[in-house]
Amino acid sequence: MLPDFNRLKVFYYIFVQKSVAGAARELNVTPSAVSQALNKLECEINVPLFTRLHKKLVPTFAGDQLFEILKPFIRDLEAGIKQMRQAKQVPSGMIRIGSPIEFGKSYFPGLFASFRKKYPKVVFTMKLGGPAEIFPMVKAGELDFGLVDIFLTRDQVFEDFGVYSIEPLIDEEVIMACSKKYYEKEIKGDHSFENLVSKEFISYQKSSLTLKNWFKHHFNKFSAGLNRVLTVNSHQAVITGIKTQLGMGVIASHIVSRDIKRGKIIPIKTDKKNVINKISLVQLQDKVPSLTEKTFINFLKTDILLSGKSRKFVNIS
């Protein structure tokens, strides 16, 4: 059983002040209350913590041991509380963010640097992953908020969307694509459903949900027997597979815009407009954000708006 924490606090100040009267002044209580708390603590742990020499208290070996245990805890506690109080006045402390892998790697480090120029006491932890990872971590309080792209990486239905606040921030064009060599050898200008479903595919998950969603959007039907030659949980790996002629894959067009313009990667177009994936901000609906979190979220939204990223990734193919 742990001893009473209030009595440990009293012991700490007795040790620091080397007297009951000094501890009483620090704690704003009577010397009698301090003496009673010390006696109860010694009875509770069944060990003498001080030797009484007239009006002087000399720590025993056990008293020295207990103080060394408490000292870092009290120091860290005081520093932590001070930081918490400061965070109510000036943005400070840690922000924990979840993000799609490629978007997070390319966008957030620069944004963090810009934000820290204004608020140098803020530090960041970033989790890169898909919605299947980000949503549960936000719900569990392991992340303060997250950005998610549902279309490219979703692999399950979240049964409790109602606990989240989901705010779309960025539109991202999603395409089916392959390399020029693969296109000339296998597609040959035939973008019909029958021709496309007979080819090779690179998939994000075993369920092929991203591929199925693409076919459903463009043809309102899909094949359950797609030939998946590679399944990998990485957007960049899908792009590499496309470039090495493994087959076709669903990707965000802005990441390969240069290769599209150079003709190295060919988008598969139909009569329908390309899918628009929305990168959205996800928070717990009932959570009250701290000043630091609110300041950063506003900074993020302003940067997205001023930089044009809210519409930057659409219609570039």
Helices and strands as residue ranges (DSSP letters): H 5-17, H 20-27, H 31-45, E 50-53, E 56-59, H 61-87, E 93-99, H 101-118, E 122-128, H 131-139, E 145-149, H 150-153, G 161-163, E 164-179, H 180-182, I 183-187, H 193-196, E 200-203, H 209-219, E 227-231, H 235-243, E 249-252, G 253-256, H 257-261, E 265-267, E 275-284, H 291-307, H 309-312
